[in-house]
Amino acid sequence: MVTTVAGVAEQDGRAARERAPRRAFGDWTPSLRSLDVLDILKAQNRIRALDLVPVRWGRMSASPWTFFRGAAAVMAADLAARRHSGLTVQLCGDAHLLNFGLWATPERNLSFDLRDFDETLPGPFEWDVARLVTSIEVLAREHGGNSAAAIAQCLTAYRTQIARHAGAHILDTWYDLIHVDRFLSVFTDADRPRAAAHIARKAQRRTHRGVLRKLTEIRDDRLRISEDPPIREHRPDGPADELFAHYRESLPDDRRHLLDRFTPVDAVRQVVGVGSVGMRVHLLLLQGRDTTDPLFLQIKQAGESVYEPFCGASRYDVHGRRVVEGKRLVQSATDVFVGWASARGHDYYVRQFRDMKVVAHGELIAPRLAEFATACGHVLARSHARSGDAVAIDAYLGRGRAFDDGMTAFATAYADQNAADHARLVEAITTGALPTAPGW
């Protein structure tokens, strides 16, 4: 992922076309598989909380879209079975549409960026692109929306932004931030005010004080997180205290000083997401000057990236650190409280909970799918330009439509495969081969 001299990088990019012809990305057949879908998914349960595994199956079985979100490991194995460009970036690892959103930078500006990095690892740039465009197709089939236009605009945005970064100074790319105003610029003049108002309302509610109002109560004269089993529940044997002590040591001195101004007062186990269900997640409440001065931290278990069997082990021994270092490399600005910890044989990473995060839902995105997909293409290109060689990627992509055509065909074919895989899971649940519990 080291930038090379421009002329050499261009040669590397064009040479990569021989290793992985761009239109050939559209070729997909299940015969490439050497592993069974359900075996891949069940293998992930080995490090998960067993009482939550039925909830995982329940959420994944809800629809092809929720299955797709929970099946990053399946897609990783499928992508690794194909030829790849060899042009390495720091992969997000799970670059589906809903993994893009708005959140507050340390300067309290709203930035549009990638959010979660549980699967981050160095790997071929096109694997992130493939997951993004396939997610557009899968989501459009479920919630409506013009997937053809959205995929086309997403790929165009990715190519044009890679070209822009290929011609930019390295520091300009590093400091490039997609502020909320730039995000809104992809919407039409008619839609922009409504989108801006929606974002402002959500961001104002999704703060530490907003969480305080919604998720806490005073019990025995003390501030406590409200329970909502199994989504949130107190676990007397939970490792939150051990994790907090280890996490503190991962922070730089200035952040440690800031953290020390807060006192941990409560913690609950939390169930989040789709792919993350069963991974141990804790919500920690800390108190500052008084009960109106909260800090909420989410402590989330990190396992092996789904790409490690194919790309090699992470350079970091602690998977929580792998997530945090990947996050710092990919994002233009990162939460000041991110850190990592280990306890009782499991690794974790830590981040603020919510902190003005605005995450869209599929049914909200669908009517403006092309605009949202365009913004996602911008972000993904910037993240790849930060961690990889934009000149080489630009030379590989070229100015024609070979890459776009290949990825568009792949999105359609793999969405079909995803639907078939979802049906396999539903059948296994129906026959009693897999236990299930209500997902939400």
Stockholm file with secondary structure:
# STOCKHOLM 1.0

chainA/1-440         MVTTVAGVAEQDGRAARERAPRRAFGDWTPSLRSLDVLDILKAQNRIRALDLVPVRWGRMSASPWTFFRGAAAVMAADLAARRHSGLTVQLCGDAHLLNFGLWATPERNLSFDLRDFDETLPGPFEWDVARLVTSIEVLAREHGGNSAAAIAQCLTAYRTQIARHAGAHILDTWYDLIHVDRFLSVFTDADRPRAAAHIARKAQRRTHRGVLRKLTEIRDDRLRISEDPPIREHRPDGPADELFAHYRESLPDDRRHLLDRFTPVDAVRQVVGVGSVGMRVHLLLLQGRDTTDPLFLQIKQAGESVYEPFCGASRYDVHGRRVVEGKRLVQSATDVFVGWASARGHDYYVRQFRDMKVVAHGELIAPRLAEFATACGHVLARSHARSGDAVAIDAYLGRGRAFDDGMTAFATAYADQNAADHARLVEAITTGALPTAPGW
#=GR chainA/1-440 SS CCCCCHHHHHHHHHHHHHHSCSGGGGCCCGGGCCSCHHHHHHHGGGGSCGGGHHHHHHHHTTCHHHHHHHCHHHHHHHHHTSCCCCCEEEECSCCCGGGEEEEECTTSCEEEEECCCTTCEEEEHHHHHHHHHHHHHHHHHHHCCCHHHHHHHHHHHHHHHHHHHHTSCHHHHHTCCCBHHHHHTTSCTTTHHHHHHHHHHHHHHSSHHHHHHHHEEEETTEEEECCBTTTEECCTTCCHHHHHHHHHHHSCHHHHHHHTTSEEEEEEEECCSSTTTTSCEEEEEEESSSTTSEEEEEEEEECCCTTHHHHCCCSCSSHHHHHHHHHHHHSSSCCTTCEEEEETTEEEEEEESCSSCBCCCHHHHGGGHHHHHHHHHHHHHHHHHHHSCHHHHHHHHCSSSHHHHHHHHHHHHHHHHHHHHHHHHHHHHHTTSSCCCCCC
#=GC SS_cons         CCCCCHHHHHHHHHHHHHHSCSGGGGCCCGGGCCSCHHHHHHHGGGGSCGGGHHHHHHHHTTCHHHHHHHCHHHHHHHHHTSCCCCCEEEECSCCCGGGEEEEECTTSCEEEEECCCTTCEEEEHHHHHHHHHHHHHHHHHHHCCCHHHHHHHHHHHHHHHHHHHHTSCHHHHHTCCCBHHHHHTTSCTTTHHHHHHHHHHHHHHSSHHHHHHHHEEEETTEEEECCBTTTEECCTTCCHHHHHHHHHHHSCHHHHHHHTTSEEEEEEEECCSSTTTTSCEEEEEEESSSTTSEEEEEEEEECCCTTHHHHCCCSCSSHHHHHHHHHHHHSSSCCTTCEEEEETTEEEEEEESCSSCBCCCHHHHGGGHHHHHHHHHHHHHHHHHHHSCHHHHHHHHCSSSHHHHHHHHHHHHHHHHHHHHHHHHHHHHHTTSSCCCCCC
//
